[in-house]
């Protein structure tokens, strides 16, 4: 009788051990599957860009998450190219050519109007270097096409004086295909200058 009791207890211990092993294997399999899916997901979010033979890791993300920042950069870059005017005709034309890829014909109309008014010619003749500082860019991404308003400062530096004025512009933004000349994939339309402040003159002391 005692041998039967010991045998029954042995079977119970064996069954308990087998169940423990089975449960452990199931838990291990579940953990392995979860970790595998996580690894695949992490790997799919990684992009390796080759730059001159060097692999650089980048991460993919929802394009729309970064769209407002790209829009502001696009608008800022356009204003920098369009309104930066060294006293050199070729440089002015080169800057406008780059800016023209970021906007529609409204920018060309503004450029041609300034040329007709001898604006660029006066800058060259007086050896004036014009620089731009973008103060703020407000983009409304809630409605398409997106409305953008920009406030920027124009500084004209001459040998003996400096003048500054605040301007404001308005335009709409539409999505276009990204390219080397338009990496953000936006196009400015209906670009207009909505405000010009009176210039503030400042004498420059010669060094």
C-alpha positions as CSV (number, residue, x, y, z in Angstrom):
1,X,0.0,0.0,0.0
2,X,2.9,2.3,0.9
3,X,4.5,1.6,-2.5
4,X,1.3,2.5,-4.3
5,X,1.1,5.8,-2.4
6,X,4.7,6.6,-3.2
7,X,4.1,5.7,-6.9
8,X,1.0,8.1,-7.0
9,X,3.0,10.9,-5.4
10,X,5.7,10.3,-8.0
11,X,3.2,10.5,-10.9
12,X,1.8,13.8,-9.4
13,X,5.3,15.3,-9.2
14,X,6.0,14.2,-12.7
15,X,2.7,15.7,-14.0
16,X,3.5,19.0,-12.1
17,X,7.0,19.1,-13.6
18,X,5.6,18.5,-17.1
19,X,2.9,21.2,-16.7
20,X,5.5,23.6,-15.3
21,X,7.8,22.9,-18.3
22,X,4.9,23.3,-20.8
23,X,3.7,26.6,-19.2
24,X,7.3,27.9,-19.2
25,X,7.7,27.0,-22.9
26,X,4.4,28.7,-23.8
27,X,5.4,31.9,-21.9
28,X,8.9,31.8,-23.5
29,X,7.3,31.5,-27.0
30,X,4.9,34.4,-26.3
31,X,7.7,36.6,-25.1
32,X,9.8,35.6,-28.1
33,X,7.0,36.4,-30.5
34,X,6.4,39.8,-28.9
35,X,10.1,40.7,-28.9
36,X,10.4,39.6,-32.5
37,X,7.5,41.8,-33.6
38,X,9.0,44.7,-31.7
39,X,12.4,44.2,-33.3
40,X,10.8,44.0,-36.8
41,X,8.9,47.2,-36.1
42,X,12.0,49.0,-34.8
43,X,14.0,47.8,-37.8
44,X,11.3,49.0,-40.3
45,X,11.6,52.5,-38.8
46,X,15.3,52.7,-39.5
47,X,16.6,54.1,-42.8
48,X,20.3,54.0,-43.7
49,X,21.5,56.7,-45.9
50,X,24.9,56.3,-47.7
51,X,26.8,59.6,-47.8
52,X,30.3,59.3,-49.4
53,X,30.6,55.7,-48.4
54,X,29.5,56.3,-44.8
55,X,26.2,54.7,-43.6
56,X,24.2,57.2,-41.6
57,X,21.1,56.0,-39.7
58,X,17.9,57.9,-40.1
59,X,14.4,57.2,-38.7
60,X,11.2,57.1,-40.7
61,X,8.2,59.0,-39.3
62,X,4.8,60.3,-40.3
63,X,5.4,62.9,-42.9
64,X,2.6,65.1,-41.6
65,X,4.1,65.3,-38.2
66,X,7.0,67.4,-39.6
67,X,5.0,69.3,-42.2
68,X,4.5,72.6,-40.3
69,X,8.3,72.8,-39.7
70,X,9.0,72.1,-43.3
71,X,6.5,74.8,-44.4
72,X,8.1,77.4,-42.2
73,X,11.6,76.5,-43.5
74,X,10.3,76.6,-47.1
75,X,8.9,80.1,-46.6
76,X,12.0,81.3,-44.7
77,X,14.3,80.0,-47.4
78,X,12.2,81.7,-50.1
79,X,12.4,85.1,-48.4
80,X,16.2,84.7,-47.8
81,X,16.8,84.0,-51.5
82,X,14.4,86.5,-52.9
83,X,15.4,89.5,-50.7
84,X,19.1,88.9,-50.2
85,X,20.7,91.2,-52.8
86,X,24.4,91.8,-52.9
87,X,25.5,94.7,-55.2
88,X,26.1,92.3,-58.1
89,X,23.7,91.6,-60.9
90,X,24.7,88.0,-61.4
91,X,24.3,87.2,-57.7
92,X,20.9,88.8,-57.7
93,X,19.8,86.8,-60.7
94,X,21.2,83.6,-59.2
95,X,19.3,84.1,-55.9
96,X,16.1,84.8,-57.7
97,X,16.5,81.7,-59.9
98,X,16.8,79.5,-56.8
99,X,13.8,81.3,-55.2
100,X,11.7,80.9,-58.3
101,X,11.7,77.1,-57.8
102,X,9.9,77.7,-54.5
103,X,7.1,80.0,-55.7
104,X,4.8,80.5,-58.7
105,X,4.7,83.3,-61.2
106,X,3.6,85.8,-58.6
107,X,7.2,86.0,-57.3
108,X,8.4,86.6,-60.9
109,X,5.9,89.4,-61.3
110,X,7.2,91.0,-58.1
111,X,10.8,90.6,-59.3
112,X,10.0,92.1,-62.7
113,X,8.2,95.0,-61.1
114,X,11.3,95.8,-58.9
115,X,13.5,95.6,-62.0
116,X,11.3,98.0,-63.9
117,X,11.5,100.4,-61.0
118,X,15.3,100.3,-61.2
119,X,15.4,98.9,-57.6
120,X,18.2,96.4,-58.3
121,X,20.1,98.9,-60.5
122,X,20.1,101.4,-57.7
123,X,21.5,98.8,-55.2
124,X,24.3,98.1,-57.6
125,X,25.1,101.7,-58.4
126,X,25.2,102.7,-54.8
127,X,27.1,99.6,-53.7
128,X,24.3,98.6,-51.3
129,X,24.2,95.2,-49.7
130,X,20.7,94.1,-48.8
131,X,20.1,91.4,-46.2
132,X,16.9,89.9,-44.8
133,X,16.1,88.5,-41.4
134,X,12.8,86.6,-41.1
135,X,11.2,87.5,-37.8
136,X,8.2,85.2,-37.9
137,X,6.3,82.8,-40.1
138,X,2.7,81.9,-39.4
139,X,1.3,79.0,-41.3
140,X,-2.3,77.9,-41.0
141,X,-2.2,74.1,-41.7
142,X,-5.9,73.6,-40.9
143,X,-7.2,74.5,-44.3
144,X,-5.8,73.7,-47.7
145,X,-4.3,75.5,-49.5
146,X,-2.4,76.6,-46.5
147,X,-2.3,80.4,-45.7
148,X,1.1,81.8,-44.7
149,X,2.0,85.2,-43.3
150,X,5.5,86.4,-42.8
151,X,7.1,89.3,-41.1
152,X,10.7,90.1,-42.0
153,X,13.3,92.8,-41.7
154,X,15.2,94.3,-44.6
155,X,18.6,95.8,-43.9
156,X,20.4,97.9,-46.5
157,X,24.1,98.6,-45.7
158,X,26.1,101.2,-47.5
159,X,29.5,102.7,-46.9
160,X,28.3,105.4,-44.5
161,X,24.8,104.5,-43.4
162,X,22.4,101.6,-42.8
163,X,18.7,101.5,-43.2
164,X,16.2,99.0,-41.9
165,X,12.5,98.5,-42.4
166,X,9.9,95.9,-41.5
167,X,7.9,94.2,-44.2
168,X,5.0,91.7,-44.2
169,X,4.0,89.3,-46.9
170,X,1.2,86.9,-47.5
171,X,0.8,83.8,-49.7
172,X,-0.7,80.4,-49.9
173,X,1.2,77.1,-49.9
174,X,0.3,74.0,-51.9
175,X,1.9,70.6,-51.9
176,X,4.1,69.6,-54.9
177,X,6.5,66.8,-55.6
178,X,9.8,67.0,-53.8
179,X,12.9,67.6,-55.9
180,X,16.5,68.7,-55.5
181,X,15.6,72.3,-56.1
182,X,12.5,72.1,-53.9
183,X,13.2,69.5,-51.1
184,X,10.3,70.5,-48.8
185,X,7.7,69.8,-51.5
186,X,5.8,73.1,-51.2
187,X,5.0,75.9,-53.7
188,X,4.2,79.5,-52.7
189,X,1.3,81.0,-54.6
190,X,-0.2,84.5,-54.8
191,X,2.8,86.1,-53.1
192,X,2.3,89.7,-52.2
193,X,3.9,92.3,-49.9
194,X,1.2,93.5,-47.6
195,X,3.1,96.0,-45.4
196,X,6.2,98.2,-45.6
197,X,7.3,100.3,-42.7
198,X,9.2,103.6,-43.1
199,X,13.0,103.0,-43.3
200,X,15.0,103.7,-40.1
201,X,18.3,105.4,-41.0
202,X,21.5,104.9,-39.0
203,X,24.9,106.4,-39.6
204,X,27.8,103.9,-39.8
205,X,31.1,105.0,-38.3
206,X,34.0,104.2,-40.6
207,X,36.6,101.9,-38.9
